[in-house]
Amino acid sequence: MFWRFLVSSLVFSQRVVPGRTRKLRGAEFGVAKGKSDNDAQRVRVNIPEPSQGDHPPGSIAPLHSQREVSPSGSMEKMDFHPLSCNNDIDSVECSSYLWSDQNFKTSTETVVIPCGVCVMMNYEEDILNLPYGLDIQGKLVFPDGYRVQILTPFVYVQGKLVITSTAPVSPENKGVNIVLVGTDQNLTSFVPHEDNFMACMGGSCNVGKKPFIVAGGELQISGLPEYCPSWINLHDVVAGGPIVPNSFPRAMRALDGCPRDIIDEAFDEGSAGWRGNLGAEYAVVSDNSSTSSPFLLVSDRTRDWQGPYFDIVDMKDCLIPDTTYLFYSRLRLTKSSGMSDCSISGGNCPTLVSRCRTEEDKEHSRVLGKLHPATSVPDGEWFTFATEFMFTSEETDPDSVFELLYVEGPEPGVEIAIDSVMLTLPPEEAYPDPENTENICLELMPDVPSGIRDVPYPFYSTRPTAALVINTDAQSGNQLYTLKGRRDNWASMSSKIVPECIVKHAVYRFSGLFRLHSSITVENAYIEVRSIRGDGSAFSSQITYCPTMGGQEGWVRCESDIVFTEELEEAAAHEWRLVTGTDRLSDVDYFDLHFSFVHGPVKGLVLDKSVYPCWGVGSEVLITSHTIDFEDSQRRKIDDVIQQEGSDYVTLLLDASVLPPTTSTQDKNFAVEVALLSRNVVFEGLRDDGANERHGAHLMVLHSPDVQQRFEGVELRGFGQQGNLGRYPIHFHMCGSVRGAVVSKNLIKDSNQRCIVIHGSHNVLVKENVAYNTSGHCIMLEDGGERDNVFFRNLGANTKKVIDLISEDETDDKPSTYWITNPQNVFDG
């Protein structure tokens, strides 16, 4: 989001506390109490005296002795100034002095670019090793697009360093890569040129390990063209179309010569093979029929297992083992005296049983389905008894002597009437249409709104002890589903989801109407997807919370989008369900259910055309978080850049899909930022310090007033030394006024400690920098005396706390992306 504020009259907290002494590695930092900026407070640092001996410029020297540092930025006889021997350096012909002609003794001594001399880099190898460091006292120029990796323990800029890269940012256009190495911070004491020799009290300044020091010198580095943005708001996205699965459930075809309906009996022509079990009377009668047609009545029952049965042994050639079959019937229970147990208590209700006997005279019997007590009705009323099951191989053995399907259960004395019996394979409309595979994943909810002959298949209850039935709403007349006999809050109506429709970063919208039959309201019900991994373990993914339901609420709609994750994509099976929070027992109605495709994975970003051509193929981009969780930021590489003629936008195709972010087309106030996470010019600190893994390189502009630094378009990777004072990725230290200095379009990535620190320096323009995955305060005014600095359109993302504090007075363990200590500065964007 683009935001703007001008700090003009606020009072911010001051980190330097008057009168407080801070100890750091044996040195004492004391601040004079009661002094103002105009009084030029001084901090005295007591450090051991150096060893004796002369130290030529650029050589390794011991620690410096006492020096005085003024927090206000003023220094008496301590500033570094441009070297007088470089007064005419910009008029010197650089091409006449090539690196290859200088005969530098790189393997034995520090490479010094002499003052007053301009050297053009033309080293022909990919890697230039400078084990004793690089001291630029004159001018060193890297031509536009020059490619080399330099390994060195330090870089000192006392003269002028020029690096330019105008090519699009891409791996093919990688340019200068300076890698700072070394682990001993006592080995890189900086001995300045004789013009500035007194700037380091005692002759040398301790600048720590892996330093990049600018002391009176000038940086003219441009790694990203001025017209090229470092970050920009996301205009729109390019999402994939409907998902087409290769594998999906298919309707089972009936065997050749066999009907789908194994049994379809209305008793219009007699019993048609149906009987009453041994010892019971049976007859086809037609009085009081639910359909004004005949039905089979079984009476004079003296055992609970006596009931209507049918021998399907002659149909075994049409039965398919391990395949779902649907059984449907209409039943009525009557008792000559009193009422049946099923109608009173839900006990002894009808049960569908299979019984077969093989040629070896082995009998197999099992329950195929049971009427749920919650669905029982008063005696004398017709009700639906339906279930689904699979036949086993024993039950479909053609050599079996008999195969009976029969209804048992009610206690003796209860008459059982049965009508409209059906045993069938599920109809084809209960399955995806194999002729229209492009439509299968458009709707994940089965399109069977009224079930199949009052059988709720392919819907089911997630809890087998609960019963899912089809009802008719008394007010609207709509057919709906009701789940009865619940014992758990997760007992829900559900249906299977085609696994191949679950693709990482695809977006679907779940919507449904739900009615909880409870006198008490429930506020924490929610919709979730329950998934099973390949190893059998399960996990749940919440889609959305529902409005308050129950009480007087009636129907409520639960609706939200879900973005499928990689974990969901890799799971083997899925179902959706309604979890009713604190309610475990109430019946629930379900209606108008949809689980609809919104769009496929986002693999393209639509951005302002200003990113072209500088954001090149192969470079990395950051999409900032679209949620309140910073970890939802995403990094991807650019696969292609597509221009649209006459359009103000270009499309970046990515190497992998992303979570759908918020765009300007949706809400310009909440559009995420897209930042370029690559540069052609890279400075980095080698991770070679096993004892201090959070210590990288650091760059400091040291006591250099009135020098117009230009540091643009550089990637600083792994800079900063956590816990070490003054060791930051970009640090203007006690420079006073540096009007005209620009720090822009740089990328500070994986910083160990802070980002851009302005300390005792004024009039710096800090603009359009990107800081990502950094530790501690990021862009900061260190002591509060800094003024007239301008911070414009800088972007910080994934700012994290440090582990090692500089001192107990610091607060980098509670970091701010912007640390503002003085209102006399401008923060814009």
Secondary structure, DSSP 8 states (H G I E B T S, - for coil): ----EE--S-----SS-TT-EEEETTEEEE--TT--GGG---EEE------SS---TTS-------EEE-TTS--SS------GGGTTGGGS-GGGSBGGGS---TTTS-EEE-TT-EEE----SSEEE-TT-EEESSEEEE-TT--EEEEES-EEESSEEEEE--S-BSGGG--EEEEE--S-TTS-EE---GGGGGGSTTS-EE--SSEEEESS-EEEEESS-TTS-SEEE--EEEE------S---------TT--SEEEEE--TTS-TTEEE-TT-EEEEE-TT-TTSS-EEEEE---STT-SEEEE-GGGGGG--TTSEEEEEEEEEEEESSS--HHHHHS-S--EEEEEEE-TT--EEEEEEEE--GGG---TT--EEEEEEEE--TTTT-TT-SEEEEEEE-S-TTEEEEEEEEEEE---GGGS--TT-GGGGGGB-S-S-TTTBTTB-TT-EESSTTSEEEEEE-TTT--EEEEEES--STT--EE-B--GGG--TT-EEEEEEEEEE--SS-BS--EEEEEEE-TTS-EEEEEEEE---BSTT---EEEEEEEE--HHHHH-SEEEEEEE-TT--S--EEEEEEEEEEEE--EEEEEEEGGGTTTB-TT-EEEE--SSS-GGG-EEEEEEEEEE-TT-SEEEEEEEEEE-----TTT-TTS--EEEE---SEEEEE----TT-TTB-BEEEEES-TT---EEESEEEESB-BTT-TT--SEEEEEEEE-TT-EEES-EEES-SS-SEEEEEEES-EEES-EEEEEES--EEESSS---S-EEES-EEEEEE--SS-SSTT--TTS--SEE---SSSEEE-
